[in-house]
Amino acid sequence: MRNVLVTGGAGYIGSHACKVLKSAGYNPVTFDNFITGWRDAVKFGPLAEGDLLDRDSIKSAFDTYQPVGVMHFAALSQVGESMQQPEKYWLNNVMGSLNLIAVAAEAGCKNFVFSSTCATYGEQDNVVLNEDCAQYPINAYGASKRAIEDILENFGQSHGMNSVIFRYFNVAGADPEGEVGEFHQPETHLVPLMLDAISGKRDALTVFGTDYDTPDGTCIRDYVHVMDLVEAHVLGLKWLEDGKGGRAFNLGTGTGYSVREVIDQSQAVTNKPVPHTEGERRPGDCTKLVSGSQRAMDELGWTPDRSNLQEMIRDAWRWHQNGHYNR
Ligand code: UDP
C-alpha cells in the first residue's frame, strides 16, 4: 500500500486531495486535529488523529503508516485573523510545520508536497506573479507560509528533503460528484459567503473596499478549481517519486476577476441576486494577485481545465445546496 500522509485531510483542500490520491492508487492517511476539519470529510482512507504541535502524535502516524510522501495542508489560513493574532499563526503554522518536517526527515520520508500561498508575494508592481518574483508578504499568514518554505529549503540542504511547494492563488469550487466540498466555520472566503448570501443562510455580503486601484475599484484575484489544484499535487508527488524536487510552482490560471465580477458571475450561474453592501478595506488584502502558472504546465504537465469561474461557482453552488458536514 502506498500510503501518503495528508495533514489537514479533513479540511477543504485536503479532503479533495484524498479523493484524487485514492483515484491515483495511493492510500491517503488523514492527519488532522479537527479544530477546523470535519470527521465527515474523511472518506477515502484511514484517519490518524493528531496535532502538529504534538511531535509524538506525528511520530506515531509515521511509525504506523510508513508513508511514501507527505502532503501538508494543515494550517490556519485567514488573512484577517492573522493580522489580529500573529502569534497564533507563527505557532500553529510555523512550529507545527517544523515538527512535521523534522519528524518526516527523521523517518526518512523525503517526498514533501507543501501547500503555500500567493500571499507570500505581497504587493508587487508586476502584472502577473511568477515563481521567481521576490516574496514580501504583507500579512502574518503569508509570512508564516514563507517561513515554512525557508524551512523546507534548509532541510533540503541538510537532510535531502525533497519538496514541491505549491503557491495557491484563490481556490474555489467543489468535487463535481458532491462527495466533499467547502465548509468552513467561521467562513471568510468570498465564494461560499456569497452563496450563503444568495440562499439567505446569512446576511448580505460585504464587499471589502471599492477604492482599490483596479478598473472597478474592487480587489482582483485569480481563482482556481479545487479539483485542478489537487490534481497538481498528485503530479507533484509523482515528480518527487521520480527523484526531482526543490521546486516551487504557482497554481492559478493567469486570469484575474474582481470581487464585482465574481458577484456578477454568481448571479448569472445561480439566476439569483447576490445581496451585498459596500464596506471598508480588509486589513492585509493585496490589490491584485494573478498567477503566472506556466511552470506547472510545462514541467508537471498540469492542465487547469476546470478553472473557469462559471464552472467553479456551479460546482460550489451544487455542493452548497446539498452538502454539509458535522464535526
Ligand atoms: N472579500 C470580500 N468580502 C468578503 C470576503 C472576501 O469582498 O466577505 C474579498 C476580499 O477582500 C478579496 C477577495 O474577496 O479581495 C477574496 O477573498 P478571500 O477571503 O476569499 O481570499 P483571499 O484572497 O483573502 O485569500
Boltz pocket constraint, residues with backbone or C-beta under 6 A from the ligand:
constraints:
  - pocket:
      binder: B
      contacts: [[A, 77], [A, 79], [A, 169], [A, 170], [A, 188], [A, 189], [A, 190], [A, 191], [A, 193], [A, 205], [A, 206], [A, 207], [A, 208], [A, 209], [A, 219], [A, 220], [A, 221], [A, 259], [A, 282], [A, 285], [A, 286]]
      max_distance: 6.0
